[in-house]
């Protein structure tokens, strides 16, 4: 009824990313960053996901990695490369490169959180958030 076409400027703003709260580095150490949700199809079609990572990417996106399934060291290395690529694509501010240059190593939880955010968005991740008792950031 009252719907209108989204403007190009709004779309550009959306594409720039959203400020989200990632899992903390340690208790009480909040971490906010601006993240984008890249398109898997876009990454594939642009060649950003190299052919050597397609097999592990397929398993990771299908949810077949983890869950007690054994992985060889080659597959593990490929999974790390793929997760690193997703961090590179998702971080808008600070950039992933800026984090690395500053010597900041993301935790495993943060890395997987970014990957999941890229795939399912923020609303779907809320169920995985542990209650902090502080709802001021909501």
C-alpha positions in Angstrom: 0.0 0.0 0.0 2.4 2.7 1.2 5.5 1.0 -0.3 7.8 3.1 -2.4 10.9 2.2 -4.5 14.1 2.3 -2.5 16.4 5.1 -3.7 19.8 4.5 -5.2 21.3 6.6 -2.4 19.7 4.3 0.2 20.9 1.2 -1.6 24.5 2.6 -1.7 24.3 3.3 2.0 23.1 -0.3 2.7 25.9 -1.7 0.5 28.4 0.2 2.6 27.8 -2.1 5.6 26.1 -2.1 9.0 27.6 -1.5 12.4 27.4 -4.7 14.3 28.6 -6.0 17.6 30.9 -9.0 17.2 31.7 -11.5 20.0 34.2 -9.8 22.4 37.9 -10.5 22.6 37.5 -11.1 26.3 34.8 -10.5 28.8 33.9 -6.8 28.9 35.8 -6.0 25.7 33.1 -5.0 23.3 33.9 -5.1 19.6 31.9 -3.1 17.1 32.7 -3.0 13.4 31.0 -2.1 10.1 30.5 -5.3 8.1 29.1 -5.9 4.7 27.4 -9.1 3.5 29.2 -10.1 0.2 27.4 -12.2 -2.3 28.7 -15.8 -2.6 27.7 -15.8 -6.3 29.5 -12.5 -6.8 32.6 -13.9 -5.2 32.5 -17.0 -7.3 31.7 -15.2 -10.6 34.5 -12.6 -10.0 37.0 -15.4 -9.3 37.6 -14.2 -5.7 37.0 -17.8 -4.6 39.7 -19.6 -6.5 39.0 -23.0 -8.0 41.3 -24.6 -5.4 38.9 -23.6 -2.7 35.6 -24.5 -4.4 35.4 -28.0 -2.9 35.8 -26.8 0.7 33.6 -23.8 0.0 30.8 -26.1 -1.1 31.2 -28.2 2.1 31.4 -25.1 4.3 28.3 -23.5 2.8 26.4 -26.8 3.0 27.2 -27.0 6.7 29.2 -30.2 6.2 32.4 -28.8 7.8 32.7 -29.4 11.5 30.1 -31.5 13.2 32.6 -34.2 14.0 33.6 -34.7 10.4 37.3 -35.3 10.0 39.2 -33.0 7.7 42.7 -33.5 6.3 45.3 -30.8 6.8 44.9 -29.6 3.2 41.2 -29.1 3.7 41.8 -27.3 7.0 44.2 -25.0 5.3 41.7 -24.3 2.5 39.0 -23.7 5.1 41.2 -21.1 6.8 41.9 -19.4 3.5 38.2 -19.2 2.7 37.3 -17.8 6.2 40.2 -15.3 5.8 38.7 -14.3 2.4 35.3 -13.8 4.0 36.8 -11.6 6.7 38.6 -9.6 3.9 35.3 -9.1 2.1 33.1 -8.4 5.1 35.0 -5.9 7.1 34.3 -2.4 5.9 35.5 -0.4 9.0 38.0 -1.1 10.2 39.1 -3.2 7.2 40.5 -6.6 7.8 43.8 -5.4 6.4 43.9 -2.6 9.0 43.3 -5.2 11.8 46.1 -7.4 10.5 48.5 -4.5 10.2 47.7 -3.5 13.7 48.6 -7.0 14.9 45.1 -7.8 15.9 44.2 -11.5 15.6 40.5 -12.2 15.6 39.4 -15.0 17.8 38.0 -18.2 16.3 34.6 -17.3 17.5 34.8 -13.9 15.8 36.0 -15.4 12.5 33.2 -18.0 12.4 30.7 -15.3 13.5 31.7 -13.1 10.5 31.3 -16.0 8.2 27.9 -16.8 9.6 26.9 -13.1 9.4 27.8 -13.1 5.8 25.6 -16.1 5.1 22.6 -15.5 7.2 22.6 -11.9 8.5 22.3 -10.4 11.9 18.8 -11.5 12.9 19.6 -15.2 12.4 22.7 -14.8 14.6 20.9 -13.2 17.6 19.9 -16.7 18.8 23.6 -17.5 19.3 24.3 -14.4 21.4 24.8 -15.0 25.0 22.8 -12.6 27.2 25.1 -10.0 28.7 22.5 -8.4 30.9 23.1 -5.1 29.1 20.6 -4.3 26.4 21.8 -0.8 25.8 23.3 -1.7 22.4 19.9 -3.0 21.1 
